[in-house]
Amino acid sequence: MKKTYLLFFLLLTTFCFSQSYTVLNAAAGEYMAFQPIYDDSELFGYVELRTMNIDENNTVTIKYIVLDKNFNTMCSGTLMEKTSNSKRKKKFEDITYSDGFIRLDFFEFSQAFGQDAFPYFKTYQVIDLKKNTVISKGIYNPEVKDIDKKYDKIDRKGYLCYSLNKTGFLIMETNPDTEIGNEASIFYALNFKNEKIWEYKTNRELKKYLMNYTPINYDEKYIVLEGYFYKKTKREQRHILVLDAKTGKELLYLPTSSEYTVTREYTYLNGDKIYTGGRFFEKDSKEEYVTDESLGIYQTIIDIKTSKVIRDKYVKYDQFPDLKINKHGKIRGEGFLSFKRTSINPDGTTFVLGEAYWQKQQYRAYTQLYTFLMDKDFNPVKTVEYEVKRTRGSKYDFSQRLANSAGRAYFFFDKNDDKDLELNILNYYFKSQKQAIQKMPITNDDSAISVFPAKSGYVGIAEYFKKPEKTGKYMEVRLEKLNYERE
């Protein structure tokens, strides 16, 4: 999965150089995007983009401001992008950080019936943050020689960018027109100047199949992909493929084998081992399942060096201590379990966070919060239930490490209620295995609230004012310090 996190959006911005800033109701330029930048899973800073001008040649001038994690300006400048005609607009898609460089992805789009239509002409610009210079820019699709409508029909490929840390960037290219006997996704690595380092293509005989891969985790050493052979609409031979991040060489090919039908809901790299898991169901020949009929949770550990499975553990719901739950994960009086986050702790234990929910037609109500601590062998040790408000949507948002790597904080927030908001922060401490919950009431009579990941030891609060013309402020963003124990 791509390591991207909660985004929040501003209109016109003016920054205060501290751990908070105010977004005024009016300023120069037109808002394009504001997004956190992450170095692996740690916050690096933020980037703001504003459209400043569009000339008669459909060249768009975009101003960028890169901020550190305390909202201080690191660098700023302008980018030049182009659209194929005046009826299309330039849109920001994503940002990827790698070793002091950021890669910004853009595309152009038109609107049909009030909605964004198919995106065209995906482009990139790579900025060296230390030198504050654009070192490479261009169009992703090599078949497109210019931003011109005559290339519309051939510009159908999709591209996603991932960080390879000090190496550069990993690109996944997908083609909706791929025919049987070929790969629907191709992977290649680029350096910061957009020069290709390596490209991976399978050497397996596909015959009447279509091969499709999805990245499920990656670091400076390994790229972990989940793959399928497709035959018409039937999915066959699910497997894990591991590539060397520096060379693209295939290191492991391992078909998924289980006595159950399984979902893969998390995958982590820990040294030379892959930790992956999720829920399991009764075995189905088509690998289909009903989400409310799971039997429990499982964890599989794969040694990349030996290409062997060193753990394949299945835990049924009746093994969870201190919980009245049936064989399909339904908790008495609360509803079905929905697992939101699984974390591998430094000591090899596993921490699982879940919410209970009731489903009635299209309406889903979330009730209680639960945590499950599993020992090093993935045996259940402890179950804790937390009283929270019933809400229309899932309350869990994200997690991040506590300062000094003391533990991990899990944030859950009522995103459906405009009044009496309460941010719940669950701290898990690695050393003592203690759990503590902090409740942070948020007053919002004149605003709407969202939360987002911030630097270690803090949480970000974005406050959108309902009457900006009255207050003169569109938004205020601030960092709130977390209360946690030092062990």
Buried (B, 14 or more C-beta within 10 A) or exposed (E): EBBBBBEBEBBBBBBEEEBBBBBBBEBEBEBBBBBBBBBEEEBBBBBBBBBBEBEEEBBBBBBBBBBBBBBEEBBEEEBEBBBBEEEBBBBBBBBBBBBBBBBBBBBBBBEEEEEEEEBBBBBBBBBBBEEEEBBBBEBBBEEBEEBEEEBEEEBBBBBBBBBBBEBBBBBBBBBEEBEEEBBBBBBBBBBBEBEEBBEBEBEBEBEEBBBBBBBBBBBBBBBBBBBBBBEEEEBEBBBBBBBBBBEBEBBBEBEBEBEBBBBBBBBBBEEBBBBBBBBBBEEEEEBEBEEBBBBBBBBBBBBBEEEEEEBBBBBBBEEBEEBEBEEBBBBEEBBBBBBBBBBBBEEBBBBBBBBBBBEEEEEBBBBBBBBBBBEEEBEBEBBBBBEBBBBEBBBBBBBBBBBEEBBBBBBBBBBEBEEEBBBBBBBBBBEEBEBBBBEBEBEBEEBBBBBBBBBBBBBBBBBBBEEBEEBEBBBBBBBBEBEBEEE
